[in-house]
Amino acid sequence: MLNWDDPLQTQPRKPEPEKAVETTPQTTTQVAPEQTQTQETLEPVVQAMLSGMADDDSSKLEPVRAEDKRVVNGLADVNQLAPFKYPWAWNYFLNANKNHWTPLDINMAQDVQDYHHKLSDNERHVYENVLAYLTTSDILAMRNVGLAVMEKMSAPELQIYQARQVYEEALHTWTYQHCIETIGLDQGEIYNRYRVVPEIYGKIKIANRRLNSVLRSDMDLTNRDDLQEFLMAYIFFAAVFEGCWFFNGFSPIFALQRRGLMKGTAEQLQYIMRDEVMHCGFGIRTVKQLMQEENISPDPEALRHMWDEAEAAEKAYAQYILRGPILGYNAEDHLEQFRFIANRRARQLNVDEPFPGAQCALPWLDEQSNIRKEKNFFETRVTEYQTGGGLSW
């Protein structure tokens, strides 16, 4: 039973001994003169308050109209969900709840055996540094949505999905921590790699700069310069950070999974991949809506710089984590796949492809990253019991 005084306390509370009930003769309750006087004093106050509410302009507000809603700078009541202007955003929220899981649902026993007895030194290097990068990245993504983006949205259906997104980023962070702890890695050393490994820190530094650019307390989205800065930051996080770096970041672990290694970790990343695909899709859809409503478009030179900077950071990262190739995967494949996915994100945004001619270097990735319902209920709860297997794309 839940202990309302201490919700983390799972032990049942001991019942208190019953007290003897004293029987006394019934008496007629009399109202004290002071109580009568208090009631008489309060009645005029209550009447005046009600009268003031009747005269208050807030009681005469017009009903919310969907056409008054906007992504930012909206005129409608941000506390009123319906009528919807963006029903697609509500559908994102409903769909996200179908992919509900926790890392504790997935068996990691074989991963412990694989890491300590089957992985090569190069494969352990890849595994550790992928987790080192992701642990920091998802916290940064959580802060971006929760602190910089969500509070600027002026339609509640957009905010509600983003609230779910904040939760999912926290869940992903828990997942990486769970893997690190289960394998028995030094958490302090792994978590600090983003600070001491330049190739990991390079990506985090770029993302932090984009985040800080829109965390300013004086940002005014009715100002075109501020709006342009917000647009570029939103595009970066939707199309590059989550749309390319995350999407591409799981691939080395999926390469191990293809060979029957680290399958528990990879299964968790498959669920995270589903979340990230929706985060990217929602972000790009919102960006396009924002551009349409505010009659604004990204500066081509700023876009070119964004793609070039992201590619350079991804190249350095790929060469570090894949300093020695692993079977079926190398740094060149990783970088070419980044370019291929970047072109896909650009097409979704209706802007020029940044890397014309880039080819899909990992044709197996789409199939590998999808969850297959092959497992028995007692082997893993997620694939059969949770509703994630029935998620509609």
N, C-alpha and C positions, 0 to 999 in steps of 0.2 A: 504494500500500500504506500502511496506517495506521502511523504512527510512534508507538509506544507511549511513547516518551520525551517527544514533543511532538505531541499529537493534531492540532494545527492546522497542522502542517507537512505539506504535501502532496507535497513532493519525495521521490522514493525515496532511501533511504539507500544509500550506496555500500558494496558488499560489502567486508569486511575481507580483507586478503591471507591466504591459507592459510598456516598455520604448519607447518613440517616436523615430522613425527611421529617421535619418537625411539623406537627399539626397544630394549627392555631385557629381560634374561632374566626369566622368570616366577619369582616367589618365593612362598612360602607366607605368607599373612597371619597374623600373630600378634596376639592381643589383649593390650594392655598391662595390667599389674596394676592401674593406676589406673582403667582403663575397667571392669574386672570389679568393682572395689570400688564404682564409681558405680552400676552396675546393681543391685548388691546393696543399696545404700543406698536407691535409688528404689523398689524393689519394695514395701517396707512402706508407703511414702507413697501409692503408687497404690492398694494394697489398702485403706488407710484412707479414701481419697477415695471409692472405689466403695462402701464400706460406709456412708459418710456420705450418699451419694446415695440409697441404699436406705432410710435412716432419714428422709430429708428428706420433709416433708409434700407438697412440690411434685410428687413422683413418684406421689402418690395422688389427684391432682385428678380430679374427676368430669368426664365428657364434657360438651362444650358442648351446651346445649339451646336451640333457636331461641326458645322462649317466654321465656327469660331475657334476651334482647336488648331494648334500649330505645334510643330516639333519644339521650337523655342519661341519666345515672345508671344505666346498665345493669349487670347482674351477670355477664355472659358475658365470655369472653376476647376482648379487642378485636383480638388478633392472629390470630384464627381466622375465616376467611371464611365457611365453611359449617359447619353447615346455615344457610340463609338464613332470616331473618325478613322481610326486605324484598326479595323477588326483583325488584320493580319498580325498585329502586335499581340493581341489577346490570344490568338491561335498559337503563337510562339510560346506563350506562357503555358497554355494547356499542354502543348506537345512536350515541353521541357519536363513537365512533371511525370511523363511516361518513362523517362530515362532515369528513374530514381534507384539509387544503389548506395552502398558504402563499401570501402575497401575491406571491411571485416567479412563481407560475404564471399570473398574469393580466397581460395586455398593457395598459400604461398610456400608450402612445405618443399615442393620440388625446386622452387627458385633458390632456396637456401642451399640445397644439394648442388644445383647447377653452378651457382656463383663460386662456391668454395672448391668444387672438384671437377667441373667440366669446362668452365670458361677459360680462355687463354688470357695472358696478361693484357693484350690489346683489347679483348672483349670486355674485361673488367674495367679497363680505362674508359671505354665508351659508355658502359652502363653507369658508372659512378658520375661521370661528367654530364651526361644527359640529365640525371636526377639533380645534380648540383645546379644546372641552369634552370630547370623547370621549377624547383622549389621557390626560387626568388621571383621568377617570371609570373607565376600565378598570383602571388601576393601583390605584385605591381599591377596586374590586370584588375584585381579586386579593388585596389585603391583608385584606379582610373575610373571604373564604372561608378563606384560608390561615392567618391568624393568630387570628381571632376565632371562627370557626364550626367548622372542621374538627377542631380539637383537643378540642372539647367533645363531639363525636359518640362514642358508645360502641358503635357497630356498624360493622364494617369495610366492609360493602358501601356504606354511606353515605359513608364517608371516601374510598373508591376513586373514586367518581364525582366527589367534590369535588376530589380531586387532579387529575383530568382537567380540571375546571373552572378550577382555578388555571392550568394550562397554557394553556387557551383564552383566558383573560383576557390572559396575556402575549402570545399570538399576535395578539390584537386590537390590543394596544398597538404591536406591531411593524407591523401593517397601517397604522395611522394614520401612524406615523413614515415608513413606506415611501412613502405618498402625499405627505406633506409634502416629503420629500426629492426625490422624483421630479419633482414640480411645480416645485421650485426655490424653495420658500418659505423665509423666514428662520426656522430652527427655534427659536432662542432667543426670538424675538419671539412666535411662535405658542404655544410651550409656556408662556410667562409670562403669557398673556392671562388664564388662570384666576385669577391673582394680582392683576391690575390692572384687570380688567373686572368690576365689581360684579355684573352680571347672570349671569355665569358662576360667579363665586366664591360667589354665594348658594346655588347648588345643591350645590356641593362642600362648603361649610361645614355644611350640614344633614347630608350623608352622613358627614362626618368626626365630627360630634357623636354620631351613632348608632353609628358604629364604635368611638369611644373609650369609649362607655358599656359596651361588653362586652369591652374589652381589659384591664380591671382585673385585676391579679394575684390579688386577693382575692375574685373572683366565685365564688360557691358555688351551684350550680344545685339543691342540695337545699333552699336557702332560697327561699321563695315570692316574696319581693320581687326577688331576683336573677333568678329564673326568669322573672318577669313582664317584667323589663327586657330579658332575652335574647330573649324571645318578640317583643316589640315591635320590637327591632332586626332580628330575622330577617324579620318581616313587612315592614318597611320595605324591606330590600334585595331581597327576593324580589318583592314586589308593586309597589313604587313605583320603586325605583332601577333594577332590571333589567326589571321588568314593565311600567312606564309610561315612565320617562324614556329608557331605551335604546330601547325599542320605538318610541317617538315620535321619538327623536332622529335616526333615519336618514331620516325622511320627507322633509325638504327635499332631500336628495341624490337620493332616488328621484323627486322631482318634476322634477329636472333630467334624470334618466335617461329619463323619459317623453318628453322632447323631444329625445332623442338626444344629450344632453350628459353628460360625465363618466361614461361607461359603465363604464370600468375600475374607478373608485372605487366605483360603485354595485354592481358585481358582487361586489366584496370585501365590501361591507356586506350583501349578500344572504347570503353564507356566515356572516357574523357574526350576522345576524338568526336564522339557524337555531340557532346556539349559544345565543343569548340566550333564545329561546323555550323551549329545554330547561332552561336555568338557572332561568328563572322557574317553569316547570312542576315541576321537581324541588324548588325551594325551597318552593312552596306545598304540595306533597304532604307534604314533611317537616314543615312547620309544622302541618298538620292532624293528622299522626300524633303530633307532640309534644303538641298540645292534648288529644288523646284519651288518651294514655298518662299524662300528668301531671294530667289533670282540671283544665285551666286554659284560660282564654279571655281575649282581649284586652279591656282596659277600653274601653267605648264612647267615653268622652270623650277618651281618648288616641288612639283611632282617628280620631275627628273632627278632632282637632288635627293628626294626621299628614297626612290628606288635604288639609286647608285650607292647611297650610304648604307642601306639595308643589305644590298648584295655584298659590299665590302666586309661588313660585319659578319655576315653569314659565311663568307669564304674563310675568314680567319678562324671562326668557330669550327667549321668543318675540318680544316687542316689540323686543328688542335685535337679534337676528339677522335679523329680518324688518322692520327699520325702514322699508324700502321694499319693497313687495310684488314678488314675482317672478311670472312668468306661471304661472297655475294654482295658486298657493300664497300664503297670507298668514297673519298672526299669529292671526287669529280662527279659521281652520281648524285651525291647529296646537293651540291651546288647547282647542277643542271636541273634537278627537280625543283629547287627553289625558284629558278627562273621560269620554269614551266608553270608553276602554281601562281607566280606573280602575274604572268600574262592572263591567267584565268581571272584573277581578282580585278585586273584592269578592265577586262571585257565586261565584268559584272558592273563596274562603275561607269561604263560607257566612256572610258578614256583610252588613249593610245597604249598599246602593249609596250612595256618597257624593254622587253628582250625578244624582239622578233626572231622567229625561227627556233626558239628553245623547244627541245623535245622532252617527252615524258621518259625519264631515265629509270623509273621504277614502275613498270606496267602492272606489277603485282600488288601495288600498294592499296588501291581501292578495295580489292577483294580481301587483302590481309587485314585491313583496318575495320572491316565489318564483322559484327559478332554473329557467329553461327550457333544455332540452337541444337547442338549435338550432345550436350552433356546431360547426365542423369541428375534428377532433383537433389539427390544426396551427395553428389560431387560438388555442385555449386548451386546456391539458391538463385543467383542472379538470372541465369539464362532461362530457367523454367518458371521461377516463382515471380520475379519482378516483371514489370510490364515493359521494360526497356526493349525486349526482343520484338515487340510489336510496334515500335516507334515508326510513325509515318514521316517520310521525308517529303 
